[in-house]
Amino acid sequence: MIRRVAGRSILSIRTTRTARFGYRRFSTSGEAPSQSFNVSLLGGLTNELDRVAPRFDLQGSQIQVLSTPHEFYETLKAKILRAQTQIYLSTLYIGKTEYELISTIQTALRNQPKLKVSILTDYLRGTRESPDSSCASLLVPLVTEFGTDRVDIRMYHTPNLTGFRKKAIPKRINEGWGLQHMKLYSVDDEVIISGANLSNDYFTNRQDRYHVFSSKEITEYFSSIHHAVCDLSFRVLPSSSDDQTSYLLQWPKSNAAPSPLDDADQFVQRASTILSPLIRPRDGASLKHQEQKTKSVPKDTIVYPLAQLTQLLKPDTSTEHPGITAVLRQLSTPAFTNSAWTFTAGYFNIQPDLRALLLASRGKGTIITASPWANGFYGSKGVSGLLPPAYTLLARRFLESVQGAGKASQIQMKEWRRGTVGQPGGWTYHAKGLWITLPGEENPSITLVGSSNYTKRSYSLDLEINSLVITTNEDLKKRLGAEQEGLQEHARKVGIDDYAKIDRRVGVRVRVAMWIVTLLGGAL
């Protein structure tokens, strides 16, 4: 039940068991009807999610919501400088000129002799510029100075790009066969879950989302995912050259599987054995152990880590798609008729199942996506420059579907724009996620934050990690509401008529871009 303690709502969870599933139920006795009804809604949802993914119970005060690229960067640097025991960073890439970030890590390592650092990036993106400066050449001096016992640099290579295909596909587009796309930034007992990479634009003028979880249990959980993928990745080592930025990529004998470039099938088989147990719901003994450690502290927030690791799992036991499907399916039930939801993705090419569920929702809905002038590909040379109008076309088709479903008054689309990409003061938009506000409430009780773009590609090619947060903590709900409103500060509503304007018309060349979007699954 929910009770008031010092002005806060405390979620009391009663544990029940069934022969098949161990799960918990929200108790609603003694509450006002609307509040009791909403807690019942949350209880039904968590009962379903308990069967999908691991669950962690904590206080809402253990989650910090950051709002700007600058705040994200300064928070990350400050935490690194205070590191005592461990740093692990999972990202698509670190910008090849991020010398300040590397210097910050060096300072932390010099100040704390027992500190260990583990960095995971993508092989294809991290070496794309080689033999010129690259992510790999930026990172290798850390290994040179501190050794492999303190610094472990790994680069994940997809098993989908091997043999003749790897040799034939140009570097600029080879990412279309799969990437390491998880974004986990952890220092000691805290972890930042985000969609941002580690490069200058993500620290200055590329809008994303960033949630800091101050929880040893959650941090350790994500650490297990990070290190499992590291053990399925190449290690970056200094080469014998006098050039300190020269590197080589080695497949350690201690790795958990053969190299994907040598035996892709065996690589996936071993990866499945390792990763599937990590992402499935925890057993009753693990849940009881967590309860015993934290039972003296009231809990009002639940976190479900959701992972999409399709290319490494046969059969595919990923939890992100089932988890978000379970949430969105609730939106189409009568109980959610007076709810409200906001969905955002910088690259609007939402996976068909999720698209259909949003269209079937009963509450008020808002889509936020990047305007063409805030798209990261705006002004790009070659076929990449055709992608912004391609995403515009996809957005228009979604609005046409909204009208066709008779929901034009219920679901609106907004485009985010802050200046123009490539011009002074211009920003790009890279935020993604979901917020759900329950009937009769002002702020969201549910949010999803992480690396996924919710596209076909996200559910078939890339490695993704997300956190689904469900809370009754009023302060956290207000902060989630402020986050959602803050993203809409630079967003304006668009309709079918807007896409008829001259500057929005798309030509035959966009068909080429559409083919690229289909091939690459909707996002780079």
HELIX and SHEET records of a PDB file:
HELIX    1   1 PRO A   33  LEU A   49  1                                  17    
HELIX    2   2 GLY A   60  GLN A   62  5                                   3    
HELIX    3   3 PRO A   69  LEU A   81  1                                  13    
HELIX    4   4 TYR A   99  ASN A  111  1                                  13    
HELIX    5   5 TYR A  123  GLY A  126  1                                   4    
HELIX    6   6 CYS A  135  PHE A  146  1                                  12    
HELIX    7   7 GLY A  163  ALA A  168  1                                   6    
HELIX    8   8 ASN A  174  TRP A  177  5                                   4    
HELIX    9   9 ASN A  200  THR A  204  1                                   5    
HELIX   10  10 LYS A  216  CYS A  230  1                                  15    
HELIX   11  11 ALA A  264  ILE A  279  1                                  16    
HELIX   12  12 GLY A  284  THR A  294  1                                  11    
HELIX   13  13 THR A  310  LEU A  312  5                                   3    
HELIX   14  14 GLU A  320  GLN A  330  1                                  11    
HELIX   15  15 PRO A  334  PHE A  336  5                                   3    
HELIX   16  16 PRO A  352  LEU A  359  1                                   8    
HELIX   17  17 PRO A  372  ALA A  374  5                                   3    
HELIX   18  18 GLY A  382  LEU A  386  5                                   5    
HELIX   19  19 LEU A  387  GLY A  404  1                                  18    
HELIX   20  20 GLU A  474  GLN A  488  1                                  15    
HELIX   21  21 ILE A  496  ALA A  500  5                                   5    
HELIX   22  22 ILE A  502  ARG A  504  5                                   3    
HELIX   23  23 ARG A  509  LEU A  520  1                                  12    
SHEET    1   A 2 ILE A   2  VAL A   5  0                                        
SHEET    2   A 2 ARG A   8  LEU A  11 -1                                        
SHEET    1   B 2 ILE A  13  ARG A  17  0                                        
SHEET    2   B 2 GLY A  22  PHE A  26 -1                                        
SHEET    1   C 9 PHE A  56  LEU A  58  0                                        
SHEET    2   C 9 THR A 301  GLN A 308 -1                                        
SHEET    3   C 9 GLU A 464  THR A 471 -1                                        
SHEET    4   C 9 ILE A 446  GLY A 450 -1                                        
SHEET    5   C 9 LYS A 432  THR A 437 -1                                        
SHEET    6   C 9 ALA A 340  ALA A 345 -1                                        
SHEET    7   C 9 LYS A 364  ALA A 370  1                                        
SHEET    8   C 9 ILE A 411  TRP A 416  1                                        
SHEET    9   C 9 ALA A 491  VAL A 494 -1                                        
SHEET    1   D 9 ILE A  63  LEU A  66  0                                        
SHEET    2   D 9 TYR A 210  SER A 214 -1                                        
SHEET    3   D 9 GLU A 190  SER A 194 -1                                        
SHEET    4   D 9 LEU A 184  VAL A 187 -1                                        
SHEET    5   D 9 GLN A  86  SER A  90 -1                                        
SHEET    6   D 9 LYS A 116  ASP A 122  1                                        
SHEET    7   D 9 VAL A 151  TYR A 156  1                                        
SHEET    8   D 9 PHE A 234  PRO A 238 -1                                        
SHEET    9   D 9 TYR A 247  GLN A 250 -1                                        
SHEET    1   E 2 ARG A 206  GLN A 207  0                                        
SHEET    2   E 2 THR A 428  TYR A 429  1                                        
END                                                                             
